[in-house]
């Protein structure tokens, strides 16, 4: 006879436990989490959030013995204590500003920690990581673009664009400052190659923030650099952004158009506007060409 599967077995009846005699135990009150009223008791220590400081770059000091501090930096960045990570990010900033040669061998690891910290929901940790990114940009510039398997710079750029696009004002403003530091410290040509993919990003705000960085980069370029990147490519990029849904992207696009026009007409002594009109009509659909011509004629 086959045994019946246990899933189909009847539930086992449990014996009713005997009633125990009730014993009254005095309840001890827990100390208040928000403070102590008893003047004879010491107040509770402040929360961890209160111990996190946002230190401006100019207030950071060099290490007296940086060689011995570099190992503790790595350990601190790997900590599971977010306050310790904040402190270590400030130390990473000090290395960036004053001892960059010691930080260079572990720079990729530091960048990945910065990216991870930016993703953290704690605003204090997020803001400290963005401040660290700014100092890293200023210290290392184009060295950050060195090809790596982790794609650390690409991840960092995406997170900065995301943070600059969010609603928390103090995080957004810090990310904007970091993106400005990036534009100032990295040559326009290689940076544009990194930014161009975000012109068609699905997130409107990311697209707008990328447009601002592109505009600031193009503003620094001369005719030779613009031609090297691709005059027509840049023109088409500006035309797409000029029809964007967000005003920030459209304003950045107009700035790009002015920069292209200035470079394009640099050697056009006669009828620069006519030459510009022909150039736009040759390389853009009629409706886009008309928009580009209108931008210049209305300035």
Sine and cosine of phi, psi and omega as CSV:
sin_phi,cos_phi,sin_psi,cos_psi,sin_omega,cos_omega
0.00,0.00,0.78,-0.63,-0.05,-1.00
-0.96,0.29,0.64,-0.77,0.04,-1.00
-0.96,0.29,0.60,-0.80,0.00,-1.00
-0.98,0.22,0.72,-0.69,0.01,-1.00
-0.84,0.54,0.57,-0.82,-0.06,-1.00
-0.91,0.42,-0.45,0.89,0.02,-1.00
-0.87,0.49,-0.50,0.87,-0.04,-1.00
-0.99,-0.10,0.06,1.00,-0.04,-1.00
-0.94,0.33,0.48,-0.88,0.05,-1.00
-0.94,0.34,0.51,-0.86,0.04,-1.00
-0.91,0.40,0.59,-0.81,-0.02,-1.00
-0.98,0.19,0.78,-0.63,0.01,-1.00
-0.97,0.24,0.75,-0.66,0.00,-1.00
-0.99,-0.15,0.59,-0.81,0.03,-1.00
-0.95,0.32,0.66,-0.75,0.02,-1.00
-0.95,0.30,0.85,-0.53,-0.03,-1.00
-0.92,0.39,0.52,-0.85,0.01,-1.00
-0.94,0.34,0.57,-0.82,0.01,-1.00
-0.94,0.34,0.72,-0.70,0.02,-1.00
-1.00,-0.10,0.53,-0.85,0.04,-1.00
-0.93,0.37,0.70,-0.71,-0.02,-1.00
-0.97,0.23,0.73,-0.69,0.03,-1.00
-0.86,-0.51,0.82,-0.57,-0.01,-1.00
-0.99,0.15,0.83,-0.56,0.00,-1.00
-0.90,-0.44,0.79,-0.62,0.01,-1.00
-0.90,0.43,0.74,-0.68,-0.02,-1.00
-1.00,0.06,0.79,-0.62,0.03,-1.00
-1.00,-0.04,0.77,-0.63,0.00,-1.00
-0.96,0.26,0.69,-0.72,0.07,-1.00
-0.98,0.20,0.56,-0.83,0.05,-1.00
-0.90,0.44,0.58,-0.82,-0.01,-1.00
-0.88,0.48,0.64,-0.77,0.02,-1.00
-0.98,0.20,-0.25,0.97,-0.11,-0.99
-0.96,-0.27,-0.06,1.00,0.02,-1.00
0.42,-0.91,0.15,-0.99,-0.03,-1.00
-0.83,-0.55,0.78,-0.62,-0.02,-1.00
-0.99,0.10,-0.40,0.91,-0.03,-1.00
-0.95,0.32,0.87,-0.50,-0.06,-1.00
-0.94,0.34,-0.22,0.97,0.00,-1.00
-1.00,0.00,-0.06,1.00,0.00,-1.00
-0.95,-0.31,0.58,-0.82,0.02,-1.00
-0.96,0.27,0.59,-0.81,0.04,-1.00
-0.92,0.39,0.41,-0.91,0.04,-1.00
-0.92,0.39,0.51,-0.86,0.03,-1.00
-0.91,0.42,0.46,-0.89,0.00,-1.00
-0.92,0.40,0.36,-0.93,0.00,-1.00
-0.93,0.36,0.28,-0.96,-0.04,-1.00
-0.89,0.45,-0.53,0.85,-0.03,-1.00
-0.86,0.51,-0.54,0.84,-0.06,-1.00
-0.95,0.32,-0.30,0.95,-0.06,-1.00
-1.00,0.00,-0.04,1.00,-0.02,-1.00
-1.00,-0.05,0.84,-0.55,-0.01,-1.00
-0.93,-0.36,0.54,-0.84,0.11,-0.99
-0.98,-0.21,0.98,-0.22,-0.13,-0.99
-0.99,-0.13,0.85,-0.53,0.07,-1.00
-0.88,0.47,0.48,-0.88,-0.06,-1.00
-0.84,0.54,-0.63,0.78,-0.05,-1.00
-0.93,0.36,-0.26,0.97,0.01,-1.00
-1.00,-0.09,-0.08,1.00,0.04,-1.00
-0.98,0.19,0.62,-0.78,-0.06,-1.00
-0.92,-0.40,0.44,-0.90,0.06,-1.00
-0.95,0.33,0.33,-0.94,0.07,-1.00
-0.98,0.18,0.56,-0.83,0.09,-1.00
-0.96,0.27,-0.56,0.83,0.01,-1.00
-0.73,-0.69,0.97,0.26,-0.12,-0.99
-0.89,0.46,-0.53,0.85,-0.03,-1.00
-0.88,0.47,-0.61,0.79,-0.01,-1.00
-0.99,0.16,-0.32,0.95,-0.02,-1.00
-1.00,0.05,-0.29,0.96,-0.09,-1.00
-0.92,0.39,-0.57,0.82,0.01,-1.00
-0.94,0.34,-0.65,0.76,0.02,-1.00
-0.92,0.40,-0.43,0.90,0.06,-1.00
-0.90,0.44,-0.72,0.69,0.01,-1.00
-0.87,0.49,-0.69,0.72,0.00,-1.00
-0.90,0.43,-0.65,0.76,0.00,-1.00
-0.92,0.40,-0.62,0.79,0.01,-1.00
-0.93,0.38,-0.45,0.89,0.01,-1.00
-1.00,0.06,-0.04,1.00,-0.07,-1.00
-0.90,0.43,0.50,-0.87,0.09,-1.00
-1.00,0.00,-0.11,0.99,0.06,-1.00
-1.00,0.06,0.92,-0.39,-0.12,-0.99
-0.91,0.42,-0.49,0.87,0.05,-1.00
-0.92,0.40,-0.65,0.76,0.05,-1.00
-0.90,0.45,-0.62,0.78,0.04,-1.00
-0.89,0.45,-0.65,0.76,0.06,-1.00
-0.86,0.52,-0.72,0.70,0.01,-1.00
-0.89,0.46,-0.64,0.77,-0.01,-1.00
-0.94,0.34,-0.55,0.83,0.08,-1.00
-0.90,0.44,-0.62,0.79,0.09,-1.00
-0.91,0.42,-0.60,0.80,0.07,-1.00
-0.92,0.40,-0.62,0.79,0.05,-1.00
-0.88,0.47,-0.60,0.80,0.06,-1.00
-0.90,0.44,-0.65,0.76,0.02,-1.00
-0.90,0.44,-0.65,0.76,0.06,-1.00
-0.90,0.43,-0.65,0.76,0.00,-1.00
-0.87,0.49,-0.68,0.74,-0.09,-1.00
-0.98,0.21,-0.58,0.82,-0.16,-0.99
-0.85,-0.53,-0.35,0.94,-0.07,-1.00
-0.67,-0.74,0.77,0.64,-0.15,-0.99
-0.89,0.46,-0.51,0.86,-0.01,-1.00
-0.91,0.42,-0.51,0.86,0.03,-1.00
-0.97,0.25,-0.47,0.88,-0.03,-1.00
-0.99,0.13,-0.43,0.90,-0.11,-0.99
-0.80,0.59,-0.69,0.72,-0.02,-1.00
-0.88,0.47,-0.45,0.89,-0.02,-1.00
-0.92,-0.39,0.30,0.95,-0.09,-1.00
-0.87,0.50,-0.66,0.75,-0.02,-1.00
-0.89,0.46,-0.66,0.75,0.04,-1.00
-0.89,0.45,-0.67,0.74,0.01,-1.00
-0.89,0.46,-0.67,0.74,0.01,-1.00
-0.88,0.47,-0.63,0.77,0.01,-1.00
-0.93,0.37,-0.57,0.82,0.09,-1.00
-0.91,0.41,-0.65,0.76,0.04,-1.00
-0.87,0.50,-0.69,0.72,0.03,-1.00
-0.88,0.47,-0.71,0.70,0.00,-1.00
-0.88,0.48,-0.66,0.75,-0.01,-1.00
-0.92,0.40,-0.56,0.83,0.03,-1.00
-0.91,0.42,-0.48,0.88,0.00,-1.00
-0.99,0.17,-0.22,0.98,-0.05,-1.00
-0.93,0.36,0.67,-0.74,-0.02,-1.00
-0.93,0.36,-0.26,0.97,0.03,-1.00
-0.96,0.30,0.88,-0.48,-0.06,-1.00
-0.89,0.46,-0.60,0.80,-0.02,-1.00
-0.89,0.46,-0.71,0.70,0.01,-1.00
-0.92,0.39,-0.65,0.76,0.00,-1.00
-0.88,0.48,-0.74,0.67,-0.03,-1.00
-0.91,0.42,-0.65,0.76,0.04,-1.00
-0.88,0.48,-0.61,0.79,0.00,-1.00
-0.93,0.37,-0.59,0.81,0.03,-1.00
-0.93,0.38,-0.64,0.77,0.06,-1.00
-0.89,0.45,-0.61,0.79,0.06,-1.00
-0.90,0.44,-0.64,0.77,0.02,-1.00
-0.87,0.49,-0.65,0.76,0.00,-1.00
-0.87,0.49,-0.72,0.69,0.00,-1.00
-0.92,0.38,-0.56,0.83,0.05,-1.00
-0.92,0.40,-0.67,0.74,0.07,-1.00
-0.85,0.53,-0.75,0.66,-0.05,-1.00
-0.90,0.43,-0.53,0.85,-0.06,-1.00
-0.99,0.12,-0.60,0.80,-0.18,-0.98
-0.92,-0.38,-0.39,0.92,0.07,-1.00
0.80,0.61,-0.81,-0.58,-0.10,-0.99
-0.94,0.35,-0.23,0.97,0.06,-1.00
-0.88,0.48,-0.40,0.92,0.00,-1.00
-0.94,0.35,-0.33,0.94,-0.04,-1.00
-1.00,0.07,-0.04,1.00,0.00,-1.00
-0.83,0.55,0.70,-0.71,-0.08,-1.00
-0.90,0.44,0.77,-0.64,0.04,-1.00
-0.69,-0.72,0.41,-0.91,0.00,-1.00
-0.93,0.37,-0.47,0.88,-0.08,-1.00
-0.99,0.15,-0.31,0.95,-0.07,-1.00
0.88,0.47,0.66,0.75,-0.11,-0.99
-0.86,0.50,-0.68,0.74,-0.04,-1.00
-0.91,0.41,-0.67,0.74,0.00,-1.00
-0.88,0.48,-0.65,0.76,0.04,-1.00
-0.91,0.41,-0.64,0.77,0.00,-1.00
-0.91,0.42,-0.69,0.73,0.01,-1.00
-0.88,0.47,-0.71,0.71,0.00,-1.00
-0.88,0.48,-0.70,0.71,-0.02,-1.00
-0.90,0.43,-0.61,0.79,0.03,-1.00
-0.91,0.42,-0.66,0.75,0.04,-1.00
-0.90,0.43,-0.62,0.79,0.04,-1.00
-0.91,0.42,-0.72,0.69,-0.03,-1.00
-0.93,0.37,-0.56,0.83,0.05,-1.00
-0.94,0.35,-0.27,0.96,-0.05,-1.00
-0.99,-0.14,-0.10,0.99,-0.11,-0.99
-1.00,0.04,0.06,-1.00,-0.14,-0.99
-1.00,0.06,-0.35,0.94,0.01,-1.00
-0.94,0.35,0.94,-0.34,-0.17,-0.98
-0.86,0.51,-0.72,0.69,-0.10,-0.99
-0.94,0.34,-0.47,0.88,0.09,-1.00
-0.96,0.27,-0.69,0.72,0.01,-1.00
-0.86,0.51,-0.72,0.69,-0.02,-1.00
-0.91,0.41,-0.61,0.79,0.02,-1.00
-0.92,0.40,-0.63,0.78,0.03,-1.00
-0.92,0.40,-0.62,0.79,0.07,-1.00
-0.87,0.49,-0.66,0.75,0.03,-1.00
-0.91,0.43,-0.62,0.79,0.00,-1.00
-0.92,0.38,-0.65,0.76,0.05,-1.00
-0.90,0.44,-0.60,0.80,0.07,-1.00
-0.90,0.43,-0.65,0.76,0.06,-1.00
-0.89,0.46,-0.62,0.78,0.04,-1.00
-0.88,0.47,-0.72,0.70,-0.03,-1.00
-0.90,0.44,-0.63,0.78,-0.04,-1.00
-0.96,0.29,-0.46,0.89,-0.13,-0.99
-0.99,-0.14,-0.25,0.97,-0.04,-1.00
-0.89,-0.47,0.72,-0.70,-0.02,-1.00
-0.84,0.54,0.60,-0.80,-0.10,-0.99
-0.85,0.53,-0.69,0.73,-0.10,-0.99
-0.86,0.51,-0.83,0.55,0.01,-1.00
-0.90,0.43,-0.52,0.86,0.00,-1.00
-0.94,0.34,-0.63,0.78,0.03,-1.00
-0.88,0.47,-0.57,0.82,0.03,-1.00
-0.89,0.45,-0.54,0.84,0.03,-1.00
-0.98,0.22,-0.57,0.82,-0.11,-0.99
-1.00,0.09,-0.43,0.90,-0.17,-0.99
-0.87,0.50,-0.51,0.86,-0.01,-1.00
-0.92,0.40,-0.36,0.93,-0.05,-1.00
-1.00,0.09,-0.10,0.99,0.04,-1.00
-0.89,0.46,-0.51,0.86,-0.01,-1.00
-0.95,-0.30,0.34,0.94,-0.01,-1.00
-0.90,0.43,0.55,-0.83,-0.04,-1.00
-0.94,0.34,-0.43,0.90,0.01,-1.00
-0.99,0.11,0.88,-0.48,-0.07,-1.00
-0.86,0.51,-0.67,0.74,-0.07,-1.00
-0.93,0.36,-0.65,0.76,0.06,-1.00
-0.88,0.48,-0.66,0.75,0.02,-1.00
-0.86,0.50,-0.68,0.74,-0.02,-1.00
-0.92,0.38,-0.68,0.73,0.00,-1.00
-0.92,0.40,-0.61,0.79,0.07,-1.00
-0.90,0.43,-0.63,0.78,0.02,-1.00
-0.88,0.48,-0.64,0.77,0.03,-1.00
-0.90,0.44,-0.70,0.72,0.02,-1.00
-0.91,0.41,-0.62,0.78,0.06,-1.00
-0.89,0.45,-0.71,0.71,0.01,-1.00
-0.86,0.51,-0.71,0.71,-0.01,-1.00
-0.91,0.41,-0.55,0.83,0.04,-1.00
-0.95,0.32,-0.72,0.69,-0.03,-1.00
-0.89,0.45,-0.55,0.83,0.00,-1.00
-0.86,0.51,-0.47,0.88,-0.03,-1.00
-1.00,0.05,-0.10,0.99,-0.13,-0.99
-1.00,-0.06,0.55,-0.83,0.13,-0.99
-0.99,-0.12,-0.05,-1.00,-0.05,-1.00
-0.87,0.50,-0.68,0.73,-0.05,-1.00
-0.88,0.47,-0.68,0.73,0.00,-1.00
-0.93,0.38,-0.65,0.76,0.02,-1.00
-0.90,0.44,-0.66,0.75,0.03,-1.00
-0.92,0.40,-0.58,0.81,0.02,-1.00
-0.91,0.40,-0.64,0.77,0.06,-1.00
-0.94,0.35,-0.62,0.79,-0.02,-1.00
0.82,-0.57,0.98,-0.21,-0.04,-1.00
-0.87,0.49,-0.69,0.72,0.00,-1.00
-0.93,0.37,-0.65,0.76,0.03,-1.00
-0.86,0.52,-0.71,0.71,0.00,-1.00
-0.92,0.39,-0.61,0.79,0.03,-1.00
-0.89,0.45,-0.71,0.71,0.00,-1.00
-0.92,0.40,-0.58,0.81,0.06,-1.00
-0.89,0.45,-0.71,0.70,0.01,-1.00
-0.90,0.43,-0.62,0.78,0.00,-1.00
-0.90,0.44,-0.64,0.77,0.04,-1.00
-0.90,0.43,-0.69,0.72,-0.04,-1.00
-0.94,0.33,-0.45,0.89,-0.02,-1.00
-0.91,0.40,-0.36,0.93,0.01,-1.00
-0.96,-0.27,0.28,0.96,-0.03,-1.00
-0.94,0.35,0.34,-0.94,-0.04,-1.00
-0.98,0.20,-0.41,0.91,-0.04,-1.00
-1.00,-0.10,0.71,-0.70,0.00,-1.00
-0.85,0.53,-0.58,0.82,-0.01,-1.00
-0.88,0.48,-0.65,0.76,0.02,-1.00
-0.94,0.35,-0.65,0.76,-0.02,-1.00
-0.92,0.39,-0.63,0.78,0.02,-1.00
-0.91,0.41,-0.65,0.76,0.06,-1.00
-0.89,0.45,-0.62,0.78,0.02,-1.00
-0.89,0.46,-0.66,0.75,0.02,-1.00
-0.89,0.46,-0.62,0.78,0.05,-1.00
-0.90,0.45,-0.64,0.77,0.05,-1.00
-0.90,0.44,-0.66,0.75,0.01,-1.00
-0.87,0.49,-0.69,0.72,0.02,-1.00
-0.88,0.48,-0.65,0.76,0.01,-1.00
-0.91,0.41,-0.67,0.74,0.03,-1.00
-0.90,0.43,-0.70,0.71,-0.02,-1.00
-0.88,0.48,-0.69,0.73,0.00,-1.00
-0.88,0.48,-0.70,0.72,0.01,-1.00
-0.94,0.35,-0.65,0.76,-0.06,-1.00
-0.91,0.41,-0.63,0.77,-0.08,-1.00
-1.00,-0.08,0.19,0.98,-0.04,-1.00
-0.84,0.54,-0.63,0.78,-0.02,-1.00
-0.96,-0.29,0.21,0.98,0.02,-1.00
-0.99,-0.12,0.99,-0.12,-0.05,-1.00
-0.99,0.15,-0.51,0.86,-0.02,-1.00
-0.92,-0.38,0.76,-0.65,0.06,-1.00
0.76,0.65,0.86,0.52,0.01,-1.00
-0.89,0.45,-0.57,0.82,-0.01,-1.00
-0.93,0.36,-0.58,0.82,0.04,-1.00
-0.92,0.39,-0.66,0.75,0.04,-1.00
-0.89,0.46,-0.63,0.77,0.03,-1.00
-0.90,0.44,-0.67,0.75,0.00,-1.00
-0.88,0.47,-0.71,0.71,0.01,-1.00
-0.90,0.44,-0.68,0.74,0.00,-1.00
-0.87,0.49,-0.71,0.70,-0.01,-1.00
-0.91,0.40,-0.70,0.72,-0.03,-1.00
-0.92,0.40,-0.47,0.89,0.00,-1.00
-0.97,0.24,-0.54,0.84,-0.17,-0.99
-0.92,-0.38,-0.03,1.00,-0.03,-1.00
-0.73,-0.68,0.40,-0.92,0.15,-0.99
-0.86,0.50,0.46,-0.89,-0.09,-1.00
-0.78,0.62,-0.70,0.72,-0.06,-1.00
-0.92,0.39,-0.60,0.80,0.03,-1.00
-0.95,0.30,-0.64,0.77,0.03,-1.00
-0.87,0.49,-0.67,0.74,0.01,-1.00
-0.89,0.46,-0.62,0.79,0.02,-1.00
-0.91,0.42,-0.66,0.75,-0.01,-1.00
-0.92,0.39,-0.65,0.76,0.02,-1.00
-0.91,0.42,-0.63,0.78,-0.01,-1.00
-0.90,0.43,-0.62,0.79,0.01,-1.00
-0.84,0.54,-0.70,0.71,-0.03,-1.00
-0.96,0.29,-0.66,0.75,-0.05,-1.00
-0.93,0.36,-0.38,0.92,-0.06,-1.00
-1.00,-0.10,0.04,1.00,-0.04,-1.00
-0.97,0.24,0.00,0.00,0.00,0.00
